[in-house]
Amino acid sequence: MTQNENIWLSRRSMTLGITAAAATAAAVGRTDAQTNQSGDPTRVLAGKVALITGGPRNLGRAYAAGLAADGASIMIHYHDAGDRADAETAAHLVRAQGARAATIEGELHEMPTHSRLVEATLREFGRIDILINNAGRMVKKPVAEISEAEYDDVFGVNAKASFFIMKEVSRHLPDGGRIINACSSLIDGYLPNYALYQGSKAALEQFTRSMARELGPRGVTVNAVAPGPIDTPFYRAPEDAAAIAYATRLSVAGRLGTVSDVVPLIRFLASPASHWVTGQTIYINGGYTGR
């Protein structure tokens, strides 16, 4: 091959590379335009709708505000009338971000509630793109002291309700939808008195993996987020000072986590950028534990 032919081939390869890169950029641009109708590149969830169970306070409220900042409309589920004021506060935070919000009450132990949450979201917003299974129950006791009622309560919310809400939502999610399940770093723990909570969250982790396989062909991602101890009333309620001090020492920073530590991960998993992350349990705990 002559020197001129080598030069021509080199230039030809460069041209083809630039053309391919331009085509890729154009395709990405079309995808972004389809998923973000607001024209604001920071509001990557504009036009999307999220249903968040257990959304009135703590992590649920923070997730609602975080996704609203990215442009999503939010349906905030709360348990009963005692949570209504907190749910309205969460909705106010969403609206302050320029997003739409609605609230719905529901007892997650009752089977009709699962479909009702989805139907109400569809009536209010016309679609559902993101589910965050955030509601949870905690009982900290030795196995020898756990009653059947406590077992049914914890598994009824942490495992059964999450399963059937995923079932209902999966029928309506568009291609590229997102399911995010609230798991716990305790599923990898080796501590006494958490068997009931650990077992229920371990079931949810397995549901996550199976659903990721089932829904994956449609571009729907399903992931579990496993925080460590987060400094909220939910965490502190069953713990004494010694347990809190022990958990604090286990993180590399010598502190409990905060809701602001976890929200960025939720925003990422809900976004188009997370399309290649599915079927995973993601630990976010400051080194508290891990696999």
N, C-alpha and C positions, 0 to 999 in steps of 0.2 A: 504494500500500500504506500502511495506517495505521501509526501509531506502535506500537499494541498488537500488530499483526501482525508488525512488525519484531522486537519484543521476544520474541514467541513463537517465531519462527524462530531467533533467536539462542540462546534457551534449548534449543530442540530440537536444534540443531547441537551444542551443548556436551554434551548428554545422550548423543547418538549417539557423539560422540568418546570420552567416558568409557567407554561400553559397549564400543566397539571396542577400546579400550586394555585393558580388563579381560579381554576375550576373548583378546587376544593374550597377555597375561600368563598366563592360564590355560593356553593352548596351550603356552607355553614351560615352564610348570611341569610339564605332563604329559610333555613331552619330557625334561626333566631327571630326572623320576622314573623314566622308562623306562631312562635311561642310567646312573643312579646309584642302585643298590639299597642302598647303605650308609646313606643318610640323612645322611651327612657332606658338606656342600656343597663341601669342599675336595678330596674324593676323586672327581673327575669321571670317572675311569676305572674305578670300582668295578664289578666284574662283567665287565670286559673282559680280553682275553688278548693279549699281544704276543709275537711271535717276533722275536728280534734276532740277526742273524748277526754273527759276530766280536765276541761280547759279553764275553770274559773280562777285558779291561783297556781302558785309554785311554778313548776316547769311548764305545765300546760298553758298558762297565761303568757309566759315568756315565748313559747313557740308561736302562739297566735300573733303576738306583736312582731316577732321576727319575720314570719312569712308575710304579714301585712306590709312590712317595710319593703319586701320584694315584690309587692303588687297583688298578692293573692287576696281574694275574698275568703272570709272565715266563718264557718259554722261552729259555734262553741257549745259543746255538750256539758251539762252539769247534772248533778245527781238528784237533788230535791230542792224544795223551796228555801231551805236553809242556805243553799249555795247561790241563790238567784242574784243577790246583790253583788257578790264577787264576779259572777258571770257577766253582769252588766258592766262592771268595771273593766273586765277584760275586753268586752266589746267596744267600750269607749277608747281603750288604747289602740285597738285595731283601726277604728275610724279616725283617730288622730294621725294615723299614718296615711290617710287618704284612701283607705280600702273599705269595702263593705263588710258588715258583720251582722250576724244573727245569733240568737241563743236558743237552745232547746233543752228541756228537762227530760230526764229518763232514767229509770231504774234498770241498770244493765243486767241484773239477774233475770229479768223478764224477757222472754224470747221475742215478743212483738216489738220491743224497743229497738232491736237491732235494725230491722227493716224500716221502722218509723224514722230513725235518725237519717237514713239514706234518702228516704222519700221526702222528708222535710228539706233536706239540702237541695235536692233536685227542684223542688217547688220554688224555693227561695232564690236560687242562683242559676238554675237551668242546667247544671252539670256538676260533676265531682271529679277532681283530678288527683287529689292527694288525701290519704287517710293517715292520721297519726293516732294509733292506739295507745293513748297515754294514761287512761284511767287505771288505777291500781288499788289493791288492798294489801295490808301488811299485818301479820300476826307474828309476834316474836315470843315463842314459848318452846319448852322441851316437847318432843313428840308425845311423851307420856301424858301431857296435860292438854293436848289439843282435842277439841270436841268435833263431832261430825258437823255441827252447824258452822264452826269456824273453818273447817276444811271446805265445806260447800261455798262459803262466802268468798274465801280467797281464790279458790279455783274458778268459781263462778264468774268473777270479774277478770282476773289476770289471764286466764286461759280460755274458758268457754265463751265469754262475751267477745273477747278479742277475735277468736276463731270465727264466730258467726257474723261479726261485723265485717271482717275481711271477706267472708263469703258473699254478703250482700253487696258490698262495695265493688267487688270484682266483676259483678254483672254490668256495672255502669262505667267503670273506668275506661277512658279512651286509651288508645295506643300511646305509650310513653308515660302512663300514669305512675304514681308513686304510693307505696305503702311503707310506713315506718312504724315499727313496734317498739314500745318501751320495755326493754329487758332490764337486766341488772348485773353488775359485776359480781354479785353474790353467787351467780350460777357457776362461777369458777372458784368460789370460796370454800373454805374447809372450817366453818365456824359452827358452834352449837346454837340451837334455838331458832335457826332460820329455815328449817327443813321445809315448812309449808310454803313460804315465800319462794325459796329457791326452786322447789319442785314445780310450782305453777309457772315461773318464768322460764324454766328449762323446757316445759311443754311449748311455750310461746316461741322459743328459739327454733324448735323443730318445725312448728307450723310455718315459720318464716322461710326456712330452707325449702320446704315442699312447695309453698306458694310461689317462691321465686322461680322454680322450675316450671310450674304450671303456667304462669303468666309471662314468663320471659320471652316467648316467641312474639308477643305483641309489644315488646319494648317496655313493659311494666317492670319496675324494679321493686323488690321487697327486701327490706333490711331491718335488723334489730339493732338498737342502740343500747349499750350496757353501761350506764353511769356507775361510778362509785358513790360513796356517801356525799350527798349534796346538802348544803346547809339550808334546809327548808323545814317548816313545821312537820311535813310528812316524814322526814328522816328522824327528826328529834323526838317525835311523839313516843315511840317505844323504847328509846335509848336512855341509859343513865349516863352520868358524867364520866364514869370510867370507860364505858364503851365508846363514847364520843372522843375522848382523849386518845384511846388506842387507835381508832380509825384515822384520826388526825395525824398521828405519828407515821402511819403506813404510807402516806403520799410522799413523793420526793420533795415537795415544797413544804411539808409539815403543816398542811392546812386542809380543811374540807373543801370540796368543790363548791362552785356557785352556779346559779342558773346561767349566768353569762358565759361560763366555760363550755356549756353544752349547746347553747342555741346555734352557734355558727355551724356545728356539725349537722344539725337538723336542717338548717337553711341550705346547706350543700346537698344533702340527700334528697331534698325536695326539688332541687333545681335541675335543669337540663344537663348541667355539667356532670352529674353523677350517673349518667346512663350506663357506664361500664362497671358500676358497683352494685351487685345484687347477690342475695343469698348469704349475706355476711352478718356476723355479730361484731359490732365495732365497740371496743372498750374505750371509755373516755373517763379516766379516773385519776390522773396525775400519778400513775405508777402504783396505785393501791393494789392492783393485781392484774394479771393478764395471762394470755395463752402463748 
